[in-house]
Amino acid sequence: MADAAVLSPSQASGTAHGLLEIRDLSKRFGGLRAVEHCSFQVERGTITGLIGPNGAGKTTVFNLITGFIPPDAGRIVLDGQDIGHLRPDQIFARGLCRTFQIPREHGTMSVLENLMLVPSGQSGERWWNVLLRPGQVRAEEARHLRKAREVLDYLQLGHVQNEYAANLSGGQKKLLEMGRMLMAEPRIILLDEPAAGVNRTLLRSIIENIQALVRERGITFLLIEHDMNMVMSLCDPVIVMSEGRKLAEGHPEAVRNDPAVLEAYLGGQYAAAAG
């Protein structure tokens, strides 16, 4: 299938490389072609939407990017460095983080403790530092505590910092996952269906936080989402996948008005509303 003839922001500006580049990526599971020669890039400082029907290969692409499964062919390049051979923890350490459609919080720990776990290489993880360098351990924990509280206040979760994470609502758990990512000081965050199971009030908070993080902290986002209203109002550009390949890419209005996209992915009901 041919890609839509819509210029990406980088093409329009002449920029050669995006922050994240997917180059001719392929992955098969037995006889199933989950991802087939898929290529696209995510520009620095954008909120890029990745849409398509179930089975289009979106989640597989996320799993490939984050190192959960290895690619059969192709390259995954983050800020000029090939990361396709790295483990998930190594990719995470390079500033590429992801959330999941079903949040994976530590339910028996408090919201604050969930954030305190995130920073890697904490000196208190080694028992000898607790004995030999207690001052260093305490100072480090104090820094992480200040940062965790700042993140929770930023996401308007400060009032539930001592609550068990399992007791949060679905939307609050999505915000908590975003907070855990912020503790890692990411360059790019991959969001897997942030609107799923979230009431409209908290969804508005999630959207506002995403926009603020791009504007104030320069974080880049790539998100999978089935809520087309959210995608069309939040994302630019929007990438459409079909059968493991990129079908179309462009600004929301161009994608929304593409007849093939409307028919295959947005559906007649949305198309009528869009018209």
SULZILIN-V10593 format. One record per residue. D_FIRST is the distance of its C-alpha to the first C-alpha in whole Angstrom. Layout:
D_FIRST  D_FIRST
This chain:
0  4  7  9  12  15  17  18  22  22  20  23  26  25  25  24  24  23  25  23  20  18  17  14  16  16  18  19  21  23  20  18  15  15  14  11  11  11  13  14  18  21  23  27  29  26  25  21  19  17  16  14  15  18  16  13  15  17  20  19  18  21  23  22  23  26  27  28  25  25  21  21  19  19  21  22  24  26  28  28  29  27  27  25  29  31  32  31  35  34  31  33  36  34  33  30  30  29  30  29  28  32  34  36  39  43  44  48  48  48  46  47  48  44  43  46  45  42  43  43  46  49  52  53  51  54  57  59  58  59  62  63  61  61  61  58  56  58  56  53  53  54  51  49  51  51  47  46  48  47  43  44  46  43  41  44  45  48  50  48  49  51  50  48  44  44  46  43  41  37  37  39  38  35  37  39  36  35  38  38  35  38  40  38  38  34  32  29  28  26  26  25  25  29  29  29  33  34  36  36  39  38  34  35  37  34  32  35  35  32  32  36  35  32  35  38  37  34  32  28  26  23  23  21  22  22  24  22  25  26  23  23  26  26  23  22  19  17  14  11  10  9  9  11  8  8  6  9  12  16  19  20  21  17  15  18  18  14  14  11  12  16  15  13  15  18  19  21  24  23  21  25  27  24  25
